[in-house]
Structure formats: structure tokens, C-alpha cells
Amino acid sequence: MASEAVRQAIIDSLFSPDSGGAAEKLLIHLKVFEDVKQTDPSAKNSSRGPQIVGKPRYLCLTQKRNKIRLYKTKRNQNGAFTIGKTWSLDDIRQIESIDANQFSMTLNKTYIWAVERPRDKLVFMAHVVDACQRFLGKSPRLINLDESYLLRYLANPIAVPSTPTAPSPIVPASPTTATSMSTAPSPVPPSSASQSFQQPESDPRSYPSPPPNMSPDRPRNSPLSPPPTTLPVASRAAPSPPIVPATRSPQRPVEMSPPMNVQPEEPQPPPQRYQPPVDPREREREERRERERARQAQREREKRDKQAQQEKEKLRKAAEMQEKMAEKASLMNVEELLADFNWKTSGNAAALEKRLLGELHALEAANVHAIIQSDERVRSVIDQIDHALQELDSMDSWLLLYSAELNSMGDDIREIESQNRGLQVLAQNQHSLVRELDDLLNAITIPRSCLDSLKFDPMDTAENVDQIQRAAEKVQQVLKIKLGDGMQNMKAVQERMEVYNSHSNKFSARIFDFMKSQFDKQAENQRSVSGRPNTSRKQQPVVAMPHTVVEDNLIKYQGFSLWEKEMEPRMYSELQRYYAQTMAPLYEQDVRELIDSVRPLYTTLRNRGLDELEYIFKPEESRPVRALAYGANLRSEDSRTNRYRQMLRGSVEGVIGGGGAGIDGDERAADDAFAQLMAQGTMLVTREQNFMCDLFQYSQGAPKSFLERGPVYAQVPNTNELCGRREKPRDVKMSKKILDWMEIIFETLEPSIVSLLEYGVKSDPTQAVSMLASVEFQNDKWQGSDQDFLLRLCSSLTQRLTRMFERFVSDQLKIIEDTKVSTKKRRGILPFFRTFPLYALRLEVAAANIESDSQTRQTVNDAYEKIINAMMSSLDSIARETDQTGDDKEQLNANIMYIENMHHFHHELRSNKLHVLEKWMKYAKNHYDTSLNAYIKVVIRRPLGKLLEFFEGVDNLLHTSTPEEVQFHMNYNKTQLRKVIAMYPAKEIKKSLEQLYKRVDKHFSEEEGLLQVVWRGIQEELTQQHGKMETLIQRCYPDARVHLEFSIQDLLSVNS
């Protein structure tokens, strides 16, 4: 009981929920002494045990889930325990038994401990060794200890002798000896009986607790306990009746078997004990069987105890029921007795009690008297009763012996049944093992034909490739198989997997070498197909030949590339790099042929020179010498300009007229050729990227593993899909890798196109617009797809062309701003106003097929804004220089310049239907109307100057005076009116108008149609003034009876 108190104190201090060790279970503890100074061997056999002087400590073996720990604890003065050292099972290297009370354990160092009772030491070491076997699969090194002997303490720590020596023969005992054994005092029970494991519910492999019939309070050799199971069942016989001894033997009781039915003087042979086999595996299996039998016996004992407890509970309930019934009966008897004594509830209880006691005394006296006066046979009866009691004692001894024998036989029978069940389980396990091994062999076995196919079968046709891929699929299935229950670590399985891995690696190397050779072979075939000599001098069409031969011959190897991707990623990346390097020269040749087919068109434009391009603004020194006013020399050059204008106008309107080759045809051919070059180059890039993604399984819906591969194609199943649009992959790393390979394959594409751009723009700067439109068309077409390389190429070309065009526009602005006009030539259409309509037509033809919200359209519109603003600014500057003197003639010249240039600007843009410049056409029209009105007001004053001045004065007087008061004004009376009218007779008016017409004719050219327009405006102004003057005469001079001497008809009849 003291050991149980210590155990409970350890749990409360270290392993209780309050101390934080709820998940850790105390299995066993052992009180030891360290730093031992003295041991008294003389007290070894005394009841107090050996005298040991040292520091007391407690070793605790605990379990937390699947981890076992060993603690060294110390008991404090307050009774609580604290942990001093902690070790795991891995730290236990060696256990040595020094003597009966001392042992050593080698952990991180060697510890020597002493115990008070040797049996406690052996039980504790047995639990430690068993824990090592269960959780580590090995035992520590044991010195002076027998492992099988130790492990028997787990099943029955009481029945095993304290020293591992050979058992002595068991001498059959006489009845006297047997009786003395049953009545002898019990030895001190070992403390290890109370130090059993606490079996956790969650771990079925935990240590068993000791049987309930081995409690410390029960003697070891009690008659009720079963006899030792060391004797065979057949050697037991019916026991002889025991004789109760008169005295007790002071000697230590010896384990004795029941008396046999043989001669008492013949000793029984020693019992046949199980000897451990030589084979360690057989020994280990035997130990496991012993432990299993011990657990089975424990379960049987627990079952019997539970049944006995239930029987006791039933008997207790029955006894309680009988007591209640007896109580009720006694109450009824008492009531009858009281009724016989005529006692009522209200009677005297003391008198009743006195009367009852008197009756009882009288009855006892009568009984004693009857016994004394009885027959002499009473003594004989008493003797017989004593003899019967002795016989009952003898029968009780016999029953006890028979019960012990039956219990022993029952244990043997249960052991045999347990062995039979173990054999059945062993047979089932062996059958299951055979099935598992068969399944394992079937799972990891590959036919030899499959392995030979990977090594020797040809790879030339789609059928061969499909057959090889099916064999490779079996190999990969075996390599990827997942074996449970530790079978993956079996040596045979690992050896077989190593062999298959070797075949897999060799197959990967074969695929790598074969595909590299195929890349070289197909590249050479494509080079021979596309490398035909071109001896024709005619302009070749801008067409790129797709690599159909390469695609059809390599598409069948999709599965091989997927195998390399999954099994050998390094070889897979190297294959892609080698493919890109092999295909790069082919595409370099294709790009060179495309560039060479377009370059001659730009050479034709370059041979003409920039001076022949009428739509380019040129500085004054590079222009042909000609007057800015209208003259005969201008009319001779307009035929080519008109023809070019008609061609450009037709292009803008979508009607391309016929005609032979010439300047305009060359420009249009160059535009179309570059657009075709971009289309063909785009086709090569997209087709190659899509094919490469299909070959190396980079597509969006490509299989993820070799086992999910698709069918083997003898040629590309759908060539249209190779040129089609595909969605952008979500994997950024994949997109980056594809971009890297495309940059290797088309390394020379961008430099070649850039060289062509620079050459073409130098030939004709306006080619930048058509080039920009073609590049932007391809960029919009593939925007949002997986063609990252193509989109980057288009973006780079767009930026470069935009810079080229902006540089060209800057040069044009500088030419416009630097235009100077001499004083003698400050009339007529300025050079840049004559060039701009052609310039705008050329840009619109180049950008004819672009959208209104495109970047090219925005670039062209920005160029329009900059150039028109510069033109207007230069015109204003020239006009201001003309009008600096303030002379009427210079002001008239400035108006003439505005009228001619604004009319030309508006008329040409409107005729060419350039609606993108509608805003500037309105601006020119307003400016033209303003200048024309100012010009007319100036020129009509020459024929009608004084007349206009007189009536203007009359009109001004009307603002401050009434019409009747005007004629009383000194300067505007009737006399002055008649005098002014007389100065302008009809004949003189006609003559002045004819001179005015000649003057206007000098100012304006018939080419623009301005002469008639301006003269019609003058006539309208004269008619308006004539009506106004007649109105003022009628209003201010009603009684003067005076009228103008010329009529409206006279004004309109001049040069009508």
C-alpha cells in the first residue's frame, strides 16, 4: 500500500492535469539509491531488507502517445516530487546487473543505482527492455541478464524466481506438508506487484496490468490460487487427503505441487521448462507468444472476476431482500405476540416488558433443565458432531485441492485454445502474406518485351512510336506505384525499382539523342526544299514558305517530349534549346528572303530622289524657280500633279483606277509589299510558336503527365490551328520560357525589319505611316493572345516608326517656318499651302485602312495639327511683314495673300474629301470671307471714293441728327449733294469699273477661279451701296428731286 501511495503522489505532482502532464501516463516507478556508500549484506534475508546508505531517488517510466521517457525524480520535504533528469528510449545503450541489489544503466553516462528488493529491480528492467523492443525494434545491451527471463516478469512477476537459475526438482509433498503449506504464513509480497502499468485506452499495445488474483494482500502459495503451470497436465493425479499438522514449520514455504498417485519415496522428475531456441528470430517469436498468452490469461481472469463480482452483487441483493422479508415476518410475529398478551397501544409498556422478561427466563430455565435431564446419548451426539466437523474440514481441504486442480486444468485448456487461435491467425496471416506478395509481384513486374522495346524498337513511323510509348507507359506505372505498409522499403522491391530506373534513364537518353538527330535531319530537309535558286529578275511575290516538312515529321514525337519533361527535366530543357538553335538558321534564311523581296521596291523610290515627291515640303532653294503669282510656267507642271491628285483621291474614296506603272504605282506597291511582309512574318512566328508548344506540350490544354498523353499523329492533324489564335497561359514561368525560345529562333527578325524600315523611310518618309498602319494591324489582331514575342516585336517596331515619323514631321515644320517671301513676291499661294493638300492625300492613302481610334490615326492627326498650325503661323507672319508700313497697297496685298491661300486650302481639302480636316476647312473659310470683304471694301473706293465718303458722312449724321436736319448741314446740304452726284456720271462709272476689273485680274489667277468670285463679290457690294445711297437721298433729301446718274444695270453690265 505504501508503493501505491508513492505512485499516486508521483502522478499528482508530475503527471496530473493540474501539473500539465495529463497526456503522459506513468507506467512503472522504482525507488533507487544513488551514490551508495554502504550496504549491509547481513540484512539481506531479514524482513527489513538490506541496509543501503545513499540518496533516495525514484525512476519513472512514462508513456505519451507513442513516446516512452525515463525520468529520475526526487521527493521533496513537502512530499511532492520534482524531475531531475529526462531520457528517451534512444538514450538507453546498456543495462548491467551488478549484484542482487545493484544495477547500472548507460545513458549519456553510466549511472549505478541500488534497490531494496531484487525483484523490484528485475520487474523494472523487464518493462524497460520490453518498451525498447516495442517502440525501437531493438533491445539495449544486457550484461549479466537473460532477456527471455526478464520478459517473463511482464506476464507473471510473482511466479518467476528471483534468480535466473535452473529450477530445482519439485518434490511431491505428503498430506502433512501440503497442509503445512496451506497454513504457513505468507511471505512479504513484492512491491512490484503494485507497480503495474496503467494501460492507456488509446494504445492497444500498452503493457498489461497484473492479474487481480495477484494482489499484495494474498499469499503467494494460497490454496485458492492455481498451482504453477510449469508441470505438464498429464503429470498431475488425484491428490491424497491432507492431514492437519499440529505445529507450523518456521521455514520459508516452498512451491509444491499437489500429491501424485505414486510412491511417496520416488521423486518426480524435474519439470520440462521451455528452452529458448538458438535462432534469435525464433526466440523473439516465442517471447511474443508468451506475452500474448499472458495477456490472454489476464483477460480471462478479468472476465472471471467480473462474473464473480456480478454473482456477489446478486447474492447481496438477495440477502437484502431476505432481510426485509424476515423483518416483515418478525413484525407480524411481534404483533401476534402482543395480541396474545392483550396489549394495546395505550397500555403500559414497562409492565409488558417485565412480563416478557419473566417469560423468557422461565423458558431458558426449562430448556436447561431439559438438557440436563436428557438421555446419556447427548455426549455421544456431541462427539459425533465434532467428528462431523473434522470430516467437513477434510472435505473442505479436498474441495480446495480439486478446485486448484480444476483451475490449473482450465488454465492449460485456455492456453491450448489460445495456441490454437494463434495458429489459426498465423495460417491466415501466411495466406494473406502470399496474396500480398502475389499482388506485389504483379504490380512491380514488367514484361521483358516491354524493356526490349524501349531499347531496340525503331522510332521512324507513328506505329513504332505508339508501340514504344505503350511500353514506356507500363514502366512509368510501375515506377510511380505507391506501396503501403512499408513494402516500399523492402530490399527486393528497391532492387527491382533500381533496375527499372536504370531502363528508364537509358530510354530517356535514347530519346534525347534520337530527337536531336531528328532535329538536324528535318532542318536539312527543309533547307533543301526552301533553298531553290531564284534566277528570275522579275519581282518575286512576298510569300514565306511554312515548314510543313519539319512539322509533319516531328509531330509524332509529342509523347517523347512529354516523357522527357516528366522523367528528365534537364534533358527536356536541353532538347528545347537544341531545337531552337537548329531552327534559327532556317528562319533567318526565310526572313532574309522576305526582306530581299521588298527592298527593291524601296530602291525604286529611292532612285527618284526626294525632289520628285510633290507631297514633301521642300526648302526654297531646292524648288524649281517659279513665281508665286499666277503665270504660264505653273500651268505646265500641273498635269503630273493633277494625275497624282486623281490617283490619291481615288485611293481615299476606295476606288483604285487603272493605269500603268509610275511614281504613284511604285509608292502603292511599296505600301502593299510591306503589309504583306508583316503578314507573312507574323504567320511564320505564330505558326512556329504554336507548333513548338504542341511538340513540347506547352499548350493550354496539354496533358500534365505521360500517362495522359494523346494519340500519335503521323502528320499535323489540323494545319489551320497552327496559324490560329490561342489563349494566353496562366503560368508566367511557362510564358517566359516560350518567349526565351522564340527569341533564339527569331533572333534576326527584328534587326532585319528595322534595317528595312530605315531604308524605306529614307526613300520616302511618308512610308512610315503605311508601315505603322501595317504593324498596328498585326498588333491589334494578336492582342490578348499567347504570342508574347510577336506583340513585343510589334510594340518595338511601332515605337521606332513613330519616332521616325515624328522626326520627319519636325523636319517639315522647320521647312515651313524657314519659308521667306520677298517684297516683290508677297502675293499668290505660298509653297507650303500648295504642297499641303498633296501631303494630306499621301498620308490618307497610307492610312486608308486604319480605324479612327487607332494609334496611327492619332499620330497622323497630331502631325496635321502641328503642320497646319505652323502654316497658319507662317502666313500670319508674312502678312504682318507685308502690312508693316500701313499703306493701303500693302494692306491690299496682305488681304490678297489671305484670300488666295485660304481659298486654295479650303478648295483643295474639300475637293479631296479629307473629312478629318473639317475643322481646318471651316477655319480657312471664315478667314477667307473676312479677307475678301476687306479687299472689296478697299478696291471699290477707287471708282466711287468721294461718293462713298459723302454718303458715309450722311449716315454718320443720322446717328446724332434727324433726317430733316441733315440737309441743313454745311457739308451735306443739297448743293453738295448735287455736286457729288455730278462727279460720277454713268459713262465715267463704266470706265472706272473697267479699270477696276483689270486691276482685280492682276491680283487673282484664273486657276483657282478667284477672279470671277471676287468680281461677283465687288458687283454685289456696288449694288448694295447703290441701294443704300438711293435710300439716304430719299430719306434726307426728299424735296431735292435728285438721283444717282448711274443705275444698278450700269454696274452689273461691266465684264459680266
Secondary structure by P-SEA (a helix, b strand, c coil): caaaaaaaaaaaccccccccccccccccccccccccccccccccccccccccccbbbbbbbbbcccbbbbbbbbbccccbbbbccccccccccbbbbccccbbbbbccbbbbbbbccaaaaaaaaaaaaaaaaaccccccccccccccccccccccccccccccccccccccccaaaaaaaaacccccccccccccccccccccccccccccccccccccccccccccccccccccccccbbbbbccccccccccccccccccccccccccccccccccaaaaaaaaaaaaaaaaaaaaaaaaaaaaaaaaaaaaaaaaaaaaaaaaaaaaaaaaaaaaaacccccccaaaaaaaaaaaaaaaaaaaaaaaaacccaaaaaaaaaaaaaaaaaaaaaaaaaaaaaaaaaaaaaaaaaaaaaaaaaaaaaaaaaaaaaaaaaaaacccaaaaaaacccccccaaaaaaaaaaaaaaaaaaaccccccccccaaaaaaaaaaaaaaaaaaaaaaaaaaaaaaaaaaaaaaaaccccccccccccccccaaaaaaacccaaaaaaaaacccaaaaaaaaaaaaaaaaaaaaaaaaaaaaacaaaaaaaaaacccccccccccccccccccccccaaaaaaaaaaaaaaaaaaaaaacbbbbbcccaaaaaaaaaaaaaaaaaaaaaaaaaaaaaaaaaacccccccccccccccccccccccccccccccccccaaaaaaaaaaaaaaacaaaaaaaaaaaaaaaacccaaaaaaaaaaaaaaaaccccaaaaaaaaaaaaaaaaaaaaaaaaaaaaaaaaccccccccccccccccaaaaaaaaaaaaacccccccaaaaaaaaaaaaaaaaaaaaaaaaaaaaaccccaaaaaaaaaaaaaaaaaaaaaaaaaccccaaaaaaaaaaaaaaaaaaaaaaaaccccaaaaaaaaaaaaaaaccccccccccccccaaaaaaaaaaccaaaaaaaaaaaaaaaaaacccccaaaaaaaaaaaaaaaaaaaaaaaaaaaccccccccccccaaaaaaccc
